[in-house]
Amino acid sequence: MKTLYNLLDEHLEHLESLNYSAKTIQEKYYICVKFIQYLERFFQISTADRLRKSYLFAWQKHLYGIRTKDGMPLKPGTINKKIEVIKGFLRFLAVRGYVLKTLIDAVSYIKEPKMLPTGIMTNAQTSKVLRQPDTDTLLGYRDRTIMELMYSSGLRSGEIVSMHTGSVDFKNGTVRVMGKGSKERLVPVGKTALRYLETYLKAIRPYLLIKGEKKAFFLNYRGREFRYSALLEMVHKYRKQAKIDVYITPHSFRRTCATELIRGNANIYHVKEILGHESLETLKHYTKLTIMDLRKTHTKCHPRGKSV
C-alpha cells in the first residue's frame, strides 16, 4: 500500500504537470511533510486509508500552538496558507479515491482580521533609503538600481532575482517578468529606474560577470545570480543606515509603489495589472490607506477638524 509520502510525490508531480512554479511546489512540499510528520508522531498514521476527521481537527488545533522563533503565534494568514495546501492535498487524494471527499471540509479557514498593509514608507523615507548605497562602487550601484526598480515598478522579490539580460526593453521603458503561476507580464519602468538599469547593464554588470555567459540580470560579487537572501540582507542594511522608524523588507518597496500610484489617482485596474494581481481584493487595503490620508488632511486643515 502506498504511504502518504508516496502519494505526496504523486501530488507534487501532478502540480508540476500543471505548470506550477518550482518555488510553489517546494512550499507545498514543506507544509505537507510537516503535516505527515505530525500524523506519524501523534497518531502513528502512514497511509491515507487511516485518515480521520478527528485527526485533522487535532492538526488544525496544533497549528494554533506553534510559535515562531520570536515566540509569537502564527498569523491567521500563515495558518490559512497551511490549511489551503493541505486541503489541496486532500482534494488530490479524494479525486483518486484514496480518501472520502468529506475529509476536505474537516479543516476550515479561520477568519483573518482586515488589517492595513504595513511596512509602507513615506516618500521622504524611501528617498533616504535609496540614497544609502555608495554608487561609486560596483555593488553599491547595483543595489541602488535594484531598489530604484522595486520602487518604480512594484516588482516582487522573485521577479527581481529571476530577471535576465533580455528582460528590459529600454526603447519602450518596460520590463518583462515572470510572475506568480508562471504568468508573464510587461511592467512599465520610470525614467529614473530605467537610467540606472541601462548604466548598470552597460557599465557595472560586465565587471561583476567573472566568466562564462550568465543570463541573470543582477549578479552578486562572485558573478552568480543574485538571490533573495542577499536581497533581504541588502534592504535591512540600508534601512539601518537610513535610520528610518519603519521595518521594511523587499516587499515594502512593492507596497510603497502601490500606495504612491493610488495616492496619485492611478486607475486601480491599471495598478492591478502593474502589480500582477489576480483580483482587486488585495488593492482594497491600499484604497483604505488613501482614505486615512484624507482623514489626516481633513483633521489638519479643516477649522473644525480638531476638538475645540
KAJOKA-V265526 format. One record per residue. N is the residue number from 1. RES is the residue in one small letter. SS is DSSP state (H for helix, E for strand, C for the rest). Layout:
n | res | ss
N | RES | SS
N | RES | SS
This chain:
n | res | ss
1 | m | C
2 | k | C
3 | t | C
4 | l | H
5 | y | H
6 | n | H
7 | l | H
8 | l | H
9 | d | H
10 | e | H
11 | h | H
12 | l | H
13 | e | H
14 | h | H
15 | l | H
16 | e | H
17 | s | H
18 | l | C
19 | n | C
20 | y | C
21 | s | C
22 | a | H
23 | k | H
24 | t | H
25 | i | H
26 | q | H
27 | e | H
28 | k | H
29 | y | H
30 | y | H
31 | i | H
32 | c | H
33 | v | H
34 | k | H
35 | f | H
36 | i | H
37 | q | H
38 | y | H
39 | l | H
40 | e | H
41 | r | H
42 | f | H
43 | f | H
44 | q | C
45 | i | C
46 | s | C
47 | t | C
48 | a | H
49 | d | H
50 | r | H
51 | l | C
52 | r | C
53 | k | H
54 | s | H
55 | y | H
56 | l | H
57 | f | H
58 | a | H
59 | w | H
60 | q | H
61 | k | H
62 | h | H
63 | l | H
64 | y | H
65 | g | H
66 | i | C
67 | r | E
68 | t | C
69 | k | C
70 | d | C
71 | g | C
72 | m | C
73 | p | E
74 | l | C
75 | k | C
76 | p | H
77 | g | H
78 | t | H
79 | i | H
80 | n | H
81 | k | H
82 | k | H
83 | i | H
84 | e | H
85 | v | H
86 | i | H
87 | k | H
88 | g | H
89 | f | H
90 | l | H
91 | r | H
92 | f | H
93 | l | H
94 | a | H
95 | v | H
96 | r | C
97 | g | C
98 | y | C
99 | v | C
100 | l | C
101 | k | H
102 | t | H
103 | l | H
104 | i | H
105 | d | H
106 | a | H
107 | v | C
108 | s | C
109 | y | C
110 | i | C
111 | k | C
112 | e | C
113 | p | C
114 | k | C
115 | m | C
116 | l | C
117 | p | C
118 | t | C
119 | g | C
120 | i | C
121 | m | C
122 | t | C
123 | n | H
124 | a | H
125 | q | H
126 | t | H
127 | s | H
128 | k | H
129 | v | H
130 | l | H
131 | r | C
132 | q | C
133 | p | C
134 | d | C
135 | t | C
136 | d | C
137 | t | C
138 | l | H
139 | l | H
140 | g | H
141 | y | H
142 | r | H
143 | d | H
144 | r | H
145 | t | H
146 | i | H
147 | m | H
148 | e | H
149 | l | H
150 | m | H
151 | y | H
152 | s | H
153 | s | H
154 | g | C
155 | l | C
156 | r | C
157 | s | H
158 | g | H
159 | e | H
160 | i | H
161 | v | H
162 | s | C
163 | m | C
164 | h | E
165 | t | C
166 | g | C
167 | s | C
168 | v | E
169 | d | E
170 | f | C
171 | k | C
172 | n | C
173 | g | C
174 | t | E
175 | v | E
176 | r | E
177 | v | E
178 | m | E
179 | g | C
180 | k | H
181 | g | H
182 | s | H
183 | k | C
184 | e | E
185 | r | E
186 | l | E
187 | v | E
188 | p | E
189 | v | C
190 | g | C
191 | k | H
192 | t | H
193 | a | H
194 | l | H
195 | r | H
196 | y | H
197 | l | H
198 | e | H
199 | t | H
200 | y | H
201 | l | H
202 | k | H
203 | a | H
204 | i | H
205 | r | H
206 | p | H
207 | y | H
208 | l | H
209 | l | C
210 | i | C
211 | k | C
212 | g | C
213 | e | C
214 | k | C
215 | k | C
216 | a | E
217 | f | C
218 | f | C
219 | l | E
220 | n | C
221 | y | C
222 | r | C
223 | g | C
224 | r | C
225 | e | E
226 | f | C
227 | r | C
228 | y | H
229 | s | H
230 | a | H
231 | l | H
232 | l | H
233 | e | H
234 | m | H
235 | v | H
236 | h | H
237 | k | H
238 | y | H
239 | r | H
240 | k | H
241 | q | H
242 | a | H
243 | k | C
244 | i | C
245 | d | C
246 | v | C
247 | y | C
248 | i | C
249 | t | C
250 | p | H
251 | h | H
252 | s | H
253 | f | H
254 | r | H
255 | r | H
256 | t | H
257 | c | H
258 | a | H
259 | t | H
260 | e | H
261 | l | H
262 | i | H
263 | r | H
264 | g | C
265 | n | C
266 | a | C
267 | n | C
268 | i | H
269 | y | H
270 | h | H
271 | v | H
272 | k | H
273 | e | H
274 | i | H
275 | l | H
276 | g | C
277 | h | C
278 | e | C
279 | s | C
280 | l | C
281 | e | C
282 | t | C
283 | l | C
284 | k | H
285 | h | H
286 | y | H
287 | t | H
288 | k | H
289 | l | H
290 | t | H
291 | i | H
292 | m | H
293 | d | H
294 | l | H
295 | r | H
296 | k | H
297 | t | H
298 | h | H
299 | t | H
300 | k | H
301 | c | H
302 | h | C
303 | p | C
304 | r | C
305 | g | C
306 | k | C
307 | s | C
308 | v | C
